[in-house]
Amino acid sequence: MTQHTDLPSDLLPPAVRRFLGAHIVRDADTASSFLAEDAVIVDQDETFRGREETDAFLRDAGSEFEYTTEQIGAHRVDDTHWVVTVRLEGTFPGGVAELDYRFALRDDLIAELVIANHPA
């Protein structure tokens, strides 16, 4: 994953950095280990709550497509909120997407992740 970022990846909280590393290589089990038990993931207005639903999301999201992921931005909002912007290129409709992964942390785990289109 190439970085073009305001904040180097090594300065992201460990849970965010490790989650993204696992998520990018589609290692759902490892990615899930960085989520709080009651975590919520919102992806393009669809909400997944709790271990069972978030695990299924991580396992299945984008599995029908081939794509590459490049981190193009990252910043700290406050002590518990971080945003990482990624660029996806692949076989999905449109072929290119820039997405913001908005993380909310609690007790060094990801309590909430909102994935949304990056504002143009």
Rosetta silent file (secondary structure, phi, psi, omega in degrees, C-alpha in Angstrom):
SEQUENCE: MTQHTDLPSDLLPPAVRRFLGAHIVRDADTASSFLAEDAVIVDQDETFRGREETDAFLRDAGSEFEYTTEQIGAHRVDDTHWVVTVRLEGTFPGGVAELDYRFALRDDLIAELVIANHPA
SCORE:     score description
SCORE:     0.000 S_00000001
   1 L     0.000  118.219  177.717    0.000    0.000    0.000 S_00000001
   2 L   -78.737  144.680 -179.334    1.563    3.278   -1.126 S_00000001
   3 E  -114.536  130.665  168.453    1.099    6.246    1.191 S_00000001
   4 L  -131.914   92.256 -164.964    0.351    9.859    0.242 S_00000001
   5 L  -141.186  151.632  174.450   -0.796   11.098    3.581 S_00000001
   6 L   -71.808  -30.524 -175.608   -0.913   14.028    5.932 S_00000001
   7 L  -126.366  122.666  179.015   -0.133   11.657    8.792 S_00000001
   8 L   -60.874  145.026 -179.041    2.261    8.722    8.417 S_00000001
   9 H   -54.349  -34.645 -177.157    0.654    5.327    8.989 S_00000001
  10 H   -69.714   -9.564  175.817    3.004    4.615   11.872 S_00000001
  11 H   -96.736   -3.242  173.846    1.414    7.507   13.779 S_00000001
  12 L   -72.560  153.426  176.269   -2.086    6.045   13.508 S_00000001
  13 L   -57.801  145.676 -178.006   -3.350    4.237   16.610 S_00000001
  14 H   -52.693  -41.298 -178.714   -2.267    0.573   16.601 S_00000001
  15 H   -62.457  -40.445  179.889   -5.844   -0.724   16.290 S_00000001
  16 H   -68.257  -48.894 -178.192   -6.477    1.419   13.201 S_00000001
  17 H   -59.865  -46.438 -177.342   -3.122    0.603   11.599 S_00000001
  18 H   -73.180  -37.360  175.848   -3.430   -3.138   12.204 S_00000001
  19 H   -58.458  -50.621 -178.382   -7.111   -3.273   11.233 S_00000001
  20 H   -61.249  -41.749  178.703   -6.350   -1.601    7.897 S_00000001
  21 H   -58.774  -43.002  179.389   -3.382   -3.877    7.261 S_00000001
  22 H   -73.311  -41.858 -177.796   -5.540   -6.964    7.780 S_00000001
  23 H   -62.647  -40.580 -178.074   -8.580   -5.557    5.970 S_00000001
  24 H   -63.710  -36.217  179.129   -6.555   -4.677    2.870 S_00000001
  25 L   -92.408    9.813  176.292   -5.284   -8.249    2.511 S_00000001
  26 L    61.541   39.139  174.203   -8.807   -9.528    3.259 S_00000001
  27 L   -97.323   82.762 -173.708   -7.861  -11.218    6.537 S_00000001
  28 H   -62.076  -37.916 -178.404  -11.286  -10.801    8.155 S_00000001
  29 H   -63.571  -45.098  179.289  -10.432  -12.739   11.317 S_00000001
  30 H   -68.147  -45.012  179.153   -7.444  -10.547   12.128 S_00000001
  31 H   -57.031  -42.919 -178.735   -9.272   -7.329   11.174 S_00000001
  32 H   -62.655  -28.668 -177.579  -12.176   -8.325   13.410 S_00000001
  33 L   -67.250  -13.007  179.149   -9.848   -8.774   16.387 S_00000001
  34 L   -98.566    6.240  177.780   -9.360   -4.986   16.489 S_00000001
  35 E   -98.721  142.941  171.559  -13.109   -4.305   16.851 S_00000001
  36 E   -64.791  154.542 -178.682  -14.913   -3.888   20.161 S_00000001
  37 E   -55.615  -35.874 -178.404  -17.433   -6.648   20.890 S_00000001
  38 E  -103.886   26.850 -176.471  -20.319   -4.210   20.285 S_00000001
  39 E   -59.818  153.767  176.540  -18.698   -2.437   17.325 S_00000001
  40 E  -123.853  132.620  172.851  -20.762   -0.799   14.605 S_00000001
  41 E  -120.075  129.298  174.946  -19.701   -0.586   10.957 S_00000001
  42 E  -116.356  121.875  179.986  -21.574    1.651    8.538 S_00000001
  43 E  -127.298  112.856  178.792  -20.729    1.133    4.877 S_00000001
  44 L    50.029   47.508  175.862  -22.509    3.248    2.263 S_00000001
  45 L    74.020    9.550  172.832  -25.550    3.673    4.557 S_00000001
  46 E  -106.177  131.788 -173.563  -25.809   -0.017    5.509 S_00000001
  47 E  -109.979  135.516  178.317  -25.238   -0.692    9.222 S_00000001
  48 E  -122.735  126.613 -174.827  -23.687   -3.793   10.807 S_00000001
  49 E  -123.124  136.442  174.301  -23.861   -4.164   14.597 S_00000001
  50 H    79.345  169.629 -171.934  -22.104   -6.541   16.957 S_00000001
  51 H   -57.169  -48.296 -175.457  -19.644   -9.349   16.410 S_00000001
  52 H   -62.686  -47.993 -177.860  -21.715  -11.567   14.106 S_00000001
  53 H   -70.456  -41.321 -179.666  -22.746   -8.836   11.672 S_00000001
  54 H   -68.824  -36.747  175.804  -19.386   -7.039   11.600 S_00000001
  55 H   -61.223  -44.901  179.864  -17.532  -10.332   11.076 S_00000001
  56 H   -62.679  -42.512  177.683  -19.823  -11.169    8.142 S_00000001
  57 H   -59.212  -49.849 -177.844  -19.286   -7.709    6.659 S_00000001
  58 H   -62.525  -34.839 -179.564  -15.506   -7.979    6.924 S_00000001
  59 H   -72.469  -37.851 -169.513  -15.559  -11.454    5.399 S_00000001
  60 H  -102.957  -22.259 -173.380  -17.894  -10.621    2.502 S_00000001
  61 L   -59.315  122.716  176.001  -17.421   -6.924    1.602 S_00000001
  62 L    72.037    6.897 -174.666  -16.066   -6.553   -1.897 S_00000001
  63 L   -66.201  -18.824 -179.672  -15.333  -10.263   -2.243 S_00000001
  64 L   -84.183   -2.581 -177.378  -16.951  -10.354   -5.678 S_00000001
  65 L  -121.597  158.033  168.937  -14.421   -7.831   -7.041 S_00000001
  66 L  -105.658  135.238 -179.765  -10.697   -7.602   -7.591 S_00000001
  67 E  -160.710  159.818  173.087   -9.150   -4.309   -6.505 S_00000001
  68 E  -109.872  156.516 -178.376   -6.077   -2.606   -5.137 S_00000001
  69 E  -127.549  132.935  178.080   -6.040   -0.265   -2.163 S_00000001
  70 E  -131.983  125.480  175.481   -3.809    2.766   -1.657 S_00000001
  71 E   -75.440  124.046 -178.346   -3.816    4.987    1.431 S_00000001
  72 E  -117.073   -3.393  178.226   -3.888    8.579    0.202 S_00000001
  73 E  -170.396  155.483  175.891   -4.601   10.478    3.409 S_00000001
  74 E  -160.868  141.767  173.772   -4.936   10.218    7.161 S_00000001
  75 E  -156.176  156.936  177.789   -5.617   12.605    9.978 S_00000001
  76 E   -92.516  128.483  175.372   -6.497   12.780   13.649 S_00000001
  77 E   -87.014  -49.389  175.394   -9.795   14.458   14.485 S_00000001
  78 E  -159.066 -166.600 -174.846   -9.355   14.202   18.262 S_00000001
  79 L   -60.212  -26.051 -176.056   -8.104   11.656   20.816 S_00000001
  80 L  -119.734    0.899 -177.488  -10.629    9.006   19.781 S_00000001
  81 E  -125.458  130.907 -176.938  -11.494    9.838   16.162 S_00000001
  82 E  -137.830  147.757  177.482   -9.299    9.251   13.114 S_00000001
  83 E  -126.226  129.807  175.105   -9.936    9.373    9.357 S_00000001
  84 E  -121.221  126.816  178.926   -8.016    7.379    6.767 S_00000001
  85 E  -101.671  129.788  179.393   -8.704    8.014    3.079 S_00000001
  86 E  -123.893  151.640  176.001   -8.106    5.159    0.657 S_00000001
  87 E  -113.334  124.216  177.316   -8.268    4.902   -3.101 S_00000001
  88 E  -106.350  137.431  173.004   -9.635    1.672   -4.562 S_00000001
  89 E  -132.281  128.540 -178.670   -9.092    0.671   -8.182 S_00000001
  90 E  -179.252 -155.915 -172.278  -10.620   -2.494   -9.554 S_00000001
  91 L   -91.073   10.740  178.281  -13.368   -4.439  -11.265 S_00000001
  92 L   -81.835  162.517  179.947  -16.278   -2.868   -9.347 S_00000001
  93 L   -55.342  130.966 -178.642  -18.716   -0.460  -11.075 S_00000001
  94 L    93.578  -29.578  174.210  -16.921    2.806  -11.809 S_00000001
  95 L    75.987  -23.241 -179.739  -13.496    1.195  -11.368 S_00000001
  96 E  -140.572  137.402  175.994  -12.136    3.864   -8.995 S_00000001
  97 E  -147.094  141.891  170.493  -13.353    5.072   -5.613 S_00000001
  98 E  -112.510  123.541 -174.908  -11.935    7.254   -2.861 S_00000001
  99 E  -123.957  143.674  170.722  -13.343    6.367    0.529 S_00000001
 100 E   -97.171  128.197  171.834  -12.981    7.783    4.025 S_00000001
 101 E  -102.132  106.714 -176.911  -12.685    5.241    6.809 S_00000001
 102 E   -99.945  112.943 -175.361  -13.820    7.180    9.892 S_00000001
 103 E  -102.021  137.768  168.568  -12.771    5.408   13.084 S_00000001
 104 E  -119.402  126.162 -176.394  -14.043    5.959   16.624 S_00000001
 105 E  -104.885  150.036  173.128  -11.941    4.230   19.288 S_00000001
 106 E  -147.214  126.192  179.079  -12.806    3.026   22.765 S_00000001
 107 L    52.305   44.435  177.378  -10.367    1.252   25.095 S_00000001
 108 L    63.783   18.618  174.149   -7.820    0.885   22.261 S_00000001
 109 E  -124.879  162.669  178.340  -10.341   -0.932   20.040 S_00000001
 110 E   -83.000  115.127  179.880  -12.469    0.246   17.140 S_00000001
 111 E   -90.439  -31.217 -179.786  -15.960    0.978   18.460 S_00000001
 112 E  -148.912  140.614  174.749  -17.290    2.433   15.218 S_00000001
 113 E  -133.902  121.638  176.521  -16.189    2.532   11.600 S_00000001
 114 E  -113.626  122.148  179.572  -18.042    4.603    9.017 S_00000001
 115 E  -108.406  120.024 -176.196  -16.990    4.033    5.404 S_00000001
 116 E  -144.931  159.908  176.473  -18.196    6.756    3.036 S_00000001
 117 E   -58.361  137.383  176.378  -17.270    8.407   -0.228 S_00000001
 118 L   -72.579  132.691 -179.800  -14.498   10.943    0.181 S_00000001
 119 L   -60.869  138.360 -178.489  -15.818   14.441   -0.536 S_00000001
 120 L   -72.621    0.000    0.000  -14.676   15.697   -3.936 S_00000001
